[in-house]
Amino acid sequence: MIRKTFILAFVLVCFQFVAKAQGIKIYTGSLSDAKALAKKEHKYLIVDGFTDWCGWCKFMDRNVYPQKEVGDFFNANYIFLQMNMEQGEGKDIARQYRLNEYPSFLFFDSSGSFVHYYFGASTTPPAFIKLGQTAMDTMHNCRGLAYRLFKGEQDTAFIKELIKSTYYYADPKIIENALAVYWTALPNTKLIEKENWDMFKYYEQNVNSIAFGYIYAHKAEFLARYHEKGDSNVLYIKAALFIKKAADDKDEVQLMKAREIALQSTDKQTIYTVCVNEFPFYLQKGSLNDFYADVDHFIQKYGSDWVWGIASTIGTSTDDKKVLEKALGYLEQDLKKNKTYYNTDTYAHILFKLGRYKEAYASANDAMDLASAINDYQERTRDSGQTGELLEQIKKSMAAKN
């Protein structure tokens, strides 16, 4: 009986191994080792970037990667590297390639050159295989599309494909140039059409573009058509976001132009975005009183429940103690009204930066308690991890001080 049980267990283990072997062979080494292996075997390399909290990552692990047709294609053409983007080397790769949504897939050719990027789950084997085929297509992968633009291709269908495929990873200048080509080839009157409005809404970021200028000059017409679709704030939030670029470029003329447009909005988050994006400019210029006036106006008009974000921006942008103390003052206004994870954690971070370790430790523990009560698993895991790292830093600093 014991022998039969052993044989049955052995058969079951073998069956599990075969079932896995039919799907993708997963490589779990370093990126440099994976590139070396891809070069040796004359294959492409795919990096499957995942996190512990990513539900769609787990879905693909269970339902897509084990399928025989997926294994047949990827094992023949790719080295398949899986990497947690919140641990070890994965953190550096996520930062280098600006990954913040998962699953994210990075594709490299056999020489180790980056050729394609995609984020989001492929829910069926054919869809995932199609993605792998696109990444190997030198005319339609991200690198190939960018090269075709560089060579002067201007067909509007091609430009659309380029923008949609490369928007999330490409140098913003590539997208800006591609959009400039697209708008130049398109009669302005066609901007009102839904497909072109969507191109503008999802991809255009430059308030100086042909499309932005035309739509802003005819905004009543556009708002009349798209107001019910929730698009009435598009122009204003784009201008608010553009302020960051103007601030980074130290271009006061462009900042004021974008600011004038954005402040026409009645949307609370848009005005908050104006405040946050203006701050680096005011900090560099030394005109902090203008910034404080903006924040005070924001609080008076909209309340203090978004002020933690402004304080967080201050906390990560400067070491000036007077400015950090001002940020604490904003947070204290908000904490009196409503104690949340976000304002409590931000308060702890700024206290730590000011060297007030005991207060920071107490506030960070409060933030940890608030994080543990968050219902969403992904959000709870992310926030608890962030505050946990802060607590470790505070402990080390307190030990070093003593």
C-alpha positions as CSV (number, residue, x, y, z in Angstrom):
1,M,0.0,0.0,0.0
2,I,2.9,2.4,0.9
3,R,4.6,1.6,-2.4
4,K,1.3,2.3,-4.4
5,T,0.9,5.6,-2.5
6,F,4.5,6.6,-3.3
7,I,4.0,5.8,-7.0
8,L,0.8,7.8,-7.1
9,A,2.5,10.8,-5.5
10,F,5.4,10.5,-7.8
11,V,3.1,10.4,-10.9
12,L,1.2,13.5,-9.6
13,V,4.5,15.4,-9.1
14,C,5.6,14.5,-12.6
15,F,2.2,15.5,-14.1
16,Q,2.5,18.9,-12.4
17,F,6.0,19.3,-13.8
18,V,4.9,18.4,-17.3
19,A,1.9,20.7,-17.1
20,K,4.2,23.6,-16.2
21,A,6.8,22.6,-18.8
22,Q,4.1,22.9,-21.5
23,G,3.9,26.7,-20.8
24,I,6.5,29.4,-20.6
25,K,9.9,28.6,-19.1
26,I,10.4,31.2,-16.5
27,Y,13.9,32.7,-15.9
28,T,14.4,34.3,-12.5
29,G,18.1,35.6,-12.6
30,S,19.4,39.1,-13.1
31,L,18.6,41.3,-16.1
32,S,22.3,41.2,-17.2
33,D,22.4,37.4,-17.0
34,A,19.1,37.2,-18.9
35,K,20.5,39.4,-21.7
36,A,23.6,37.3,-21.9
37,L,21.5,34.2,-22.3
38,A,19.3,35.8,-24.9
39,K,22.4,36.8,-26.9
40,K,23.9,33.3,-26.6
41,E,20.6,31.6,-27.8
42,H,19.9,34.3,-30.4
43,K,16.5,35.1,-28.8
44,Y,14.6,38.2,-27.8
45,L,14.2,38.9,-24.1
46,I,10.9,39.8,-22.3
47,V,10.9,41.2,-18.8
48,D,7.6,40.5,-17.0
49,G,7.4,43.2,-14.4
50,F,5.0,42.3,-11.6
51,T,4.2,43.1,-7.9
52,D,2.9,41.1,-5.1
53,W,-0.4,43.0,-5.1
54,C,-1.1,42.9,-8.8
55,G,-4.2,40.8,-9.4
56,W,-3.8,40.8,-13.2
57,C,-0.2,39.5,-12.8
58,K,-1.6,36.6,-10.9
59,F,-4.3,36.1,-13.5
60,M,-1.7,35.7,-16.2
61,D,0.5,33.4,-14.1
62,R,-2.5,31.1,-13.6
63,N,-4.3,31.4,-17.0
64,V,-2.0,32.5,-19.7
65,Y,1.7,31.5,-19.1
66,P,0.9,27.8,-18.5
67,Q,-0.9,27.3,-21.8
68,K,0.9,25.1,-24.4
69,E,0.6,27.5,-27.3
70,V,2.0,30.4,-25.3
71,G,4.9,28.2,-24.2
72,D,5.5,27.0,-27.8
73,F,5.8,30.6,-29.1
74,F,7.7,32.3,-26.2
75,N,10.1,29.4,-25.5
76,A,11.1,29.3,-29.2
77,N,11.7,33.1,-29.5
78,Y,12.3,34.5,-26.0
79,I,14.1,34.3,-22.7
80,F,11.2,35.1,-20.3
81,L,12.4,36.9,-17.2
82,Q,10.0,37.5,-14.3
83,M,10.9,40.3,-11.8
84,N,9.2,41.8,-8.8
85,M,9.4,45.6,-9.5
86,E,9.2,46.4,-5.8
87,Q,12.1,44.3,-4.7
88,G,15.9,44.2,-5.3
89,E,17.0,44.9,-8.8
90,G,13.4,45.3,-9.9
91,K,13.2,48.7,-8.0
92,D,16.0,50.1,-10.1
93,I,14.5,48.7,-13.4
94,A,11.1,50.2,-12.5
95,R,12.8,53.6,-11.9
96,Q,14.9,53.4,-15.0
97,Y,12.0,52.6,-17.3
98,R,9.4,54.6,-15.4
99,L,7.1,51.7,-14.6
100,N,4.2,52.4,-12.3
101,E,1.4,50.1,-13.7
102,Y,1.5,46.4,-13.7
103,P,1.9,44.0,-15.3
104,S,4.5,45.9,-17.4
105,F,6.5,44.2,-20.2
106,L,9.9,45.3,-21.4
107,F,11.2,43.8,-24.6
108,F,14.9,43.6,-25.8
109,D,16.4,42.2,-28.9
110,S,19.2,39.6,-28.8
111,S,21.8,42.3,-28.6
112,G,20.2,43.7,-25.5
113,S,18.7,46.8,-27.1
114,F,15.3,48.0,-25.8
115,V,12.7,47.6,-28.6
116,H,9.2,47.6,-27.1
117,Y,7.1,48.3,-24.1
118,Y,3.6,47.4,-23.0
119,F,1.6,47.5,-19.8
120,G,-1.6,45.7,-19.0
121,A,-2.8,42.1,-18.9
122,S,-3.3,40.0,-22.0
123,T,-6.3,37.9,-21.0
124,T,-6.1,35.2,-23.6
125,P,-3.1,33.2,-25.1
126,P,-3.6,34.6,-28.7
127,A,-3.5,38.2,-27.4
128,F,-0.3,37.6,-25.5
129,I,1.3,35.8,-28.4
130,K,0.3,38.8,-30.6
131,L,2.1,41.1,-28.2
132,G,5.2,39.0,-28.5
133,Q,5.0,39.1,-32.3
134,T,4.6,42.8,-32.4
135,A,7.7,43.3,-30.2
136,M,9.7,41.3,-32.8
137,D,8.3,43.3,-35.7
138,T,10.9,45.9,-36.6
139,M,8.3,48.0,-38.4
140,H,5.7,48.1,-35.7
141,N,7.5,47.7,-32.3
142,C,8.2,50.9,-30.4
143,R,11.7,51.4,-31.7
144,G,10.7,50.7,-35.3
145,L,7.9,53.2,-35.1
146,A,10.1,55.9,-33.7
147,Y,12.7,55.2,-36.4
148,R,10.0,55.6,-39.1
149,L,9.1,59.0,-37.7
150,F,12.7,60.0,-37.7
151,K,12.9,59.0,-41.3
152,G,10.1,61.3,-42.2
153,E,7.0,59.1,-42.4
154,Q,3.9,61.3,-41.9
155,D,0.8,59.2,-42.7
156,T,-1.8,59.9,-40.1
157,A,-2.6,56.3,-39.5
158,F,1.0,55.6,-38.9
159,I,1.3,58.6,-36.5
160,K,-1.7,57.3,-34.5
161,E,-0.1,53.9,-34.2
162,L,3.2,55.4,-33.1
163,I,1.6,57.6,-30.4
164,K,-0.7,54.9,-29.0
165,S,2.2,52.4,-28.9
166,T,5.0,54.5,-27.5
167,Y,3.2,57.2,-25.4
168,Y,3.9,55.6,-22.0
169,Y,7.6,55.0,-22.4
170,A,9.0,57.3,-25.2
171,D,10.9,60.5,-24.7
172,P,8.1,63.2,-24.5
173,K,9.8,65.0,-27.4
174,I,9.1,62.1,-29.7
175,I,5.4,62.3,-28.8
176,E,5.4,66.0,-29.1
177,N,7.0,65.9,-32.6
178,A,4.6,63.1,-33.7
179,L,1.6,65.1,-32.5
180,A,2.9,68.2,-34.3
181,V,3.1,66.2,-37.5
182,Y,-0.4,64.8,-36.9
183,W,-2.1,68.2,-36.3
184,T,-0.3,69.8,-39.3
185,A,-1.6,67.1,-41.6
186,L,-5.1,67.5,-40.3
187,P,-7.5,70.4,-41.1
188,N,-8.4,72.2,-37.9
189,T,-12.1,71.8,-38.6
190,K,-11.7,68.0,-38.2
191,L,-10.5,68.4,-34.6
192,I,-14.2,68.4,-33.6
193,E,-14.5,64.8,-34.7
194,K,-14.6,62.3,-31.8
195,E,-11.5,60.3,-32.9
196,N,-9.4,63.5,-33.1
197,W,-10.8,64.9,-29.9
198,D,-9.7,61.7,-28.2
199,M,-6.2,62.0,-29.7
200,F,-6.1,65.5,-28.2
201,K,-7.6,64.5,-24.9
202,Y,-5.4,61.5,-24.2
203,Y,-2.1,62.5,-25.7
204,E,-1.6,66.2,-26.2
205,Q,0.3,67.9,-23.4
206,N,1.6,71.1,-25.0
207,V,-0.5,74.3,-24.5
208,N,1.4,75.8,-27.5
209,S,0.3,73.1,-29.9
210,I,-1.8,73.8,-33.0
211,A,-4.6,71.7,-31.5
212,F,-4.6,73.3,-28.1
213,G,-4.7,76.8,-29.6
214,Y,-7.6,75.9,-31.9
215,I,-9.6,74.1,-29.3
216,Y,-9.1,76.8,-26.7
217,A,-10.2,79.5,-29.2
218,H,-13.3,77.4,-30.0
219,K,-13.9,76.0,-26.6
220,A,-17.6,76.8,-26.5
221,E,-18.1,74.6,-29.5
222,F,-16.1,71.7,-28.1
223,L,-17.7,72.0,-24.6
224,A,-21.2,72.1,-26.1
225,R,-20.4,68.8,-27.8
226,Y,-18.4,67.0,-25.2
227,H,-19.6,68.5,-21.9
228,E,-21.9,65.5,-21.1
229,K,-19.0,63.1,-21.6
230,G,-17.1,64.6,-18.7
231,D,-14.6,66.4,-20.9
232,S,-15.4,70.0,-19.9
233,N,-12.2,70.3,-17.8
234,V,-9.7,68.8,-20.3
235,L,-8.2,72.1,-21.4
236,Y,-7.7,73.4,-17.8
237,I,-6.1,70.2,-16.4
238,K,-3.7,70.1,-19.3
239,A,-2.7,73.7,-18.6
240,A,-2.3,72.9,-14.9
241,L,0.0,69.9,-15.8
242,F,2.0,72.1,-18.3
243,I,2.9,74.4,-15.4
244,K,5.3,71.8,-14.2
245,K,7.2,71.8,-17.5
246,A,7.3,75.6,-17.5
247,A,8.5,75.6,-13.9
248,D,11.2,73.0,-14.6
249,D,12.3,75.2,-17.6
250,K,12.2,78.3,-15.4
251,D,10.0,79.9,-18.1
252,E,7.9,82.4,-16.3
253,V,6.1,83.6,-19.5
254,Q,4.9,80.0,-20.3
255,L,4.0,79.4,-16.6
256,M,1.8,82.4,-16.4
257,K,0.2,81.6,-19.8
258,A,-0.7,78.1,-18.6
259,R,-1.7,79.4,-15.1
260,E,-4.2,81.9,-16.6
261,I,-5.9,79.1,-18.5
262,A,-5.9,76.6,-15.7
263,L,-7.3,79.0,-13.1
264,Q,-10.5,79.3,-15.2
265,S,-11.4,75.8,-13.9
266,T,-13.9,75.3,-11.1
267,D,-12.4,71.8,-10.5
268,K,-10.8,71.4,-7.1
269,Q,-8.1,69.0,-8.2
270,T,-7.1,71.2,-11.1
271,I,-6.5,74.1,-8.8
272,Y,-4.6,71.8,-6.5
273,T,-2.4,70.7,-9.4
274,V,-1.7,74.4,-10.2
275,C,-0.4,74.9,-6.6
276,V,1.7,71.8,-6.6
277,N,3.3,72.4,-10.0
278,E,4.0,76.1,-9.3
279,F,5.9,75.3,-6.1
280,P,9.3,74.4,-7.7
281,F,9.3,77.6,-9.7
282,Y,8.5,79.8,-6.6
283,L,11.2,77.9,-4.6
284,Q,13.9,78.5,-7.3
285,K,12.8,82.1,-7.7
286,G,12.6,82.8,-4.0
287,S,9.1,84.1,-4.2
288,L,7.6,81.9,-1.6
289,N,5.1,84.4,-0.4
290,D,3.4,84.2,-3.8
291,F,3.2,80.4,-3.4
292,Y,1.8,80.7,0.2
293,A,-0.8,83.2,-1.1
294,D,-1.9,80.6,-3.7
295,V,-2.2,77.8,-1.1
296,D,-4.1,80.0,1.3
297,H,-6.5,81.0,-1.5
298,F,-6.8,77.3,-2.3
299,I,-7.7,76.4,1.3
300,Q,-10.2,79.2,1.7
301,K,-12.0,78.2,-1.6
302,Y,-11.8,74.5,-1.5
303,G,-10.9,73.4,2.1
304,S,-7.8,71.7,3.4
305,D,-8.4,68.0,2.6
306,W,-6.0,68.1,-0.4
307,V,-3.4,70.2,1.5
308,W,-1.4,67.0,2.4
309,G,-0.4,66.7,-1.2
310,I,0.9,70.2,-1.3
311,A,2.8,69.6,2.0
312,S,4.2,66.4,0.6
313,T,5.5,68.2,-2.5
314,I,7.1,70.8,-0.2
315,G,8.6,67.9,1.9
316,T,10.3,66.3,-1.1
317,S,11.4,69.5,-2.8
318,T,13.4,71.4,-0.1
319,D,15.4,71.1,3.0
320,D,14.7,74.7,4.0
321,K,13.5,74.4,7.6
322,K,11.3,77.5,7.4
323,V,9.5,76.1,4.4
324,L,9.1,72.7,6.0
325,E,7.7,74.3,9.1
326,K,5.1,76.1,6.9
327,A,4.1,72.7,5.4
328,L,3.6,71.4,9.0
329,G,1.3,74.3,9.6
330,Y,-0.8,73.4,6.6
331,L,-1.0,69.8,7.7
332,E,-2.0,70.7,11.2
333,Q,-5.0,72.6,9.9
334,D,-6.1,69.5,8.0
335,L,-5.3,67.1,10.9
336,K,-7.6,69.0,13.2
337,K,-10.5,68.5,10.8
338,N,-9.9,64.9,9.6
339,K,-7.1,62.5,10.4
340,T,-6.3,60.3,7.4
341,Y,-3.5,58.0,6.4
342,Y,-2.2,60.5,3.9
343,N,-2.0,63.6,6.0
344,T,-0.7,61.6,9.0
345,D,2.0,59.9,6.9
346,T,3.0,63.2,5.3
347,Y,3.2,64.8,8.7
348,A,5.5,62.0,9.9
349,H,7.8,62.4,6.9
350,I,8.2,66.1,7.4
351,L,8.8,65.8,11.1
352,F,11.5,63.2,10.4
353,K,13.1,65.6,7.8
354,L,13.2,68.3,10.5
355,G,14.9,65.9,12.9
356,R,12.0,65.7,15.3
357,Y,12.3,61.9,15.6
358,K,10.1,61.2,18.6
359,E,7.2,63.1,17.1
360,A,7.8,61.5,13.7
361,Y,7.9,58.1,15.3
362,A,4.5,58.6,17.0
363,S,2.9,60.0,13.8
364,A,4.3,57.2,11.7
365,N,2.8,54.6,14.0
366,D,-0.5,56.4,13.8
367,A,-0.2,56.3,10.0
368,M,0.6,52.6,10.1
369,D,-2.6,52.0,12.1
370,L,-4.6,54.0,9.6
371,A,-3.0,52.1,6.7
372,S,-4.0,48.7,8.2
373,A,-7.6,49.8,8.2
374,I,-7.7,50.5,4.4
375,N,-10.0,48.0,2.7
376,D,-8.3,47.9,-0.7
377,Y,-5.5,45.3,-0.5
378,Q,-3.2,47.0,-3.1
379,E,-3.5,50.4,-1.5
380,R,-3.1,48.9,2.0
381,T,0.0,47.0,1.0
382,R,1.6,50.0,-0.7
383,D,0.9,52.4,2.1
384,S,1.9,50.1,4.9
385,G,5.2,49.4,3.1
386,Q,5.9,53.1,2.6
387,T,5.3,53.9,6.2
388,G,7.2,50.8,7.4
389,E,10.3,52.1,5.5
390,L,9.9,55.4,7.2
391,L,9.7,53.8,10.7
392,E,12.9,51.9,10.0
393,Q,14.7,55.1,9.0
394,I,13.4,56.9,12.1
395,K,14.6,54.0,14.4
396,K,18.1,54.1,12.8
397,S,18.3,57.9,13.2
398,M,17.1,57.7,16.9
399,A,19.7,55.0,17.6
400,A,22.5,57.0,15.9
401,K,21.5,60.1,17.9
402,N,21.7,58.2,21.2
